[in-house]
Amino acid sequence: MFKITTLLSSKLGINTTSSTSTTSKTIRTFATTTASTTTSISHRPHPHLLFTRARPSPISTCSSHVRQLERISQYTTIMSTLPKAQLPESLSGLTSKPKLHLYTASTPNGYKASIALEELVRAYPDLAKDRLSYDFIPLSFAENDQKKPEFLKINPNGRIPALVDDNFGGHNVFETASILIWLVENYDPESKFWFTDPLLRSKALSWIFFAHGGVGPMQGQANHFYRYAPEKIPYGIKRYQDETARLYSVLEDGLNSGAGEWLVGDKYSIADINVFAWVRSAAWAGVDITQFPKLEAWVNRIEARPGAYAGLGIPTRGKKLTKEEEEAHAKQNSAWILAGQKK
Ligand SMILES: N[C@@H](CCC(=O)N[C@@H](CS)C(=O)NCC(=O)O)C(=O)O
């Protein structure tokens, strides 16, 4: 096994510093890779990531082992070190292999994608049995999963969420707004969450870009200075909280100027989903949402939707924290956030 380990290391660039038992798991034949359809399913990112053709190296002094490996299989699967994929509850009866794979975590950006998927699954139950079927891979920031090489091939930015679509040969999509647009363009045939009218679609894109470039980054910075920064810098905290509140006031005006219920037209769309997950976490950033009554009512309206509720449980549902729990949570997060900044 040691020789095979060394061989894998030199031929395929695999880190083989793990124990022999772990290493034995890294060698699997393509043919024996199976998918279970229970709620925890075998993690199978798209083929180009994990299947590496085992080929003899011209510099190998171990050619007999190369041949031995090739006899085991034409392909060698490198066991992913990412967590296993899981089926969402909404697809618990699914018997076929899910087509979409969402890499995510329980954060506002992660929830955007899971809410969109859960809304679509409910809107198109037949599609959800096939092309729209999905599983999710819960990445751990504490384990730095989002920076692992196999994930960086899916999202070179090393952040969640990211989507792999087997309906399109394992096509990878990253950046939340891009994921939402991909989903409605490909899995919303009746435009239940999107717009066929070019003017409404343009309006929706305006709100999507506004939130993607404004609310997410600014509220993220408010979170950082208010919750995670090693020193409390009043200027930084105020700057980003004020800017987040200002952006909320723009959303409030947006709701006032339309029919009042949704950001675009008279329809709940991905323009709403794209910013909702951030606005509902206003308190974590220290921003008081009660200053914006329309926006607060809009949050409550979306939270009451079964699809949004289900999406907020993927991968896990947050719970209301006490002051002490909030501090402990912030401390735990700041450890990986600050460590990550050094890279
Ligand atoms: N602009 C990106 C932002 C993604 C993002 O910042 N994700 C955060 C979680 S909300 C993340 O993965 N953080 C991990 C890290 O910074 O290492 C998007 O919209 O997808």
The ligand as a MOL file (V3000), in Angstrom:
LIG
                    3D

  0  0  0     0  0            999 V3000
M  V30 BEGIN CTAB
M  V30 COUNTS 20 19 0 0 0
M  V30 BEGIN ATOM
M  V30 1 N -20.1960 37.3110 -3.8840 0
M  V30 2 C -20.2920 35.9780 -3.4070 0
M  V30 3 C -20.0710 35.9540 -1.9070 0
M  V30 4 C -19.9960 34.5610 -1.3420 0
M  V30 5 C -19.5380 34.5790 0.1150 0
M  V30 6 O -18.9390 35.5490 0.5850 0
M  V30 7 N -19.7940 33.4820 0.8310 0
M  V30 8 C -19.3650 33.3840 2.1930 0
M  V30 9 C -20.4830 32.8500 3.0830 0
M  V30 10 S -21.8540 33.9810 3.1250 0
M  V30 11 C -18.2200 32.3820 2.2890 0
M  V30 12 O -18.1860 31.4060 1.5800 0
M  V30 13 N -17.2730 32.6370 3.1740 0
M  V30 14 C -16.1830 31.7440 3.3740 0
M  V30 15 C -14.8480 32.4070 3.3190 0
M  V30 16 O -14.8160 33.6470 3.2640 0
M  V30 17 O -13.8430 31.6910 3.3520 0
M  V30 18 C -21.6750 35.3920 -3.7670 0
M  V30 19 O -22.6360 36.1620 -3.8590 0
M  V30 20 O -21.7660 34.1640 -3.9740 0
M  V30 END ATOM
M  V30 BEGIN BOND
M  V30 1 1 1 2
M  V30 2 1 2 3
M  V30 3 1 2 18
M  V30 4 1 3 4
M  V30 5 1 4 5
M  V30 6 2 5 6
M  V30 7 1 5 7
M  V30 8 1 7 8
M  V30 9 1 8 9
M  V30 10 1 8 11
M  V30 11 1 9 10
M  V30 12 2 11 12
M  V30 13 1 11 13
M  V30 14 1 13 14
M  V30 15 1 14 15
M  V30 16 2 15 16
M  V30 17 1 15 17
M  V30 18 2 18 19
M  V30 19 1 18 20
M  V30 END BOND
M  V30 END CTAB
M  END
